[in-house]
Amino acid sequence: MGSEQPPESRSSDDDDARRPAGSGEDRRDTEPSDRDVPDASHTERGDSDARERPVSVDDLFELLARPGNRYALAYLHRADGPVPYEDLVENVVDGADTPDGLSAAEFRDRVATRLVHSNLPKLDDAGLVEYDRDDRTVRPTESTAVAVPYLELAMDQFSAE
């Protein structure tokens, strides 16, 4: 009984209730938001249709929870185009304090590894950046601007401390 909305748009804790069978959409580590629009044409990472679908609020906040992602997105937002990966790493390292017990070189290596193997692929999957592994460049996308108000708030709060 009940809803006049189709199952794809109903609010539910059951992930499968919102996703039509056979949609071809990749499962993510997080629950999709009710604002997600299933995209049957998105079947693999890097598909241009994935870039046209807006990032969900839940996914955006999960990505922005990591300081490295915030520093990377803020740097890319200010960039005029593609940024060499090494420049992005240096910016993220410069924005953070080296943890006790690590040398600056060890910290830089950890940041670089995390960016390459975790952060940048997730930001790329969400459509917030374009990460070209072959050219070792990262560029902002039109969707990068979605994160800007939250980045400004976070960076303002960080600089006030």
Secondary structure, 3 states (H helix, E strand, C coil): CCCCCCHHHCCCCCHHHHCCCCCCCCCCCCCCCCCCCCCCCCCCCCCHHHHHCCCCHHHHHHHHCCHHHHHHHHHHHHCCCCEEHHHHHHHHHHHCCCCCCCCHHHHHHHHHHHHHHHHHHHHHHCCCEEEECCCCEEEECCCHHHHHHHHHHHHHHHHHC
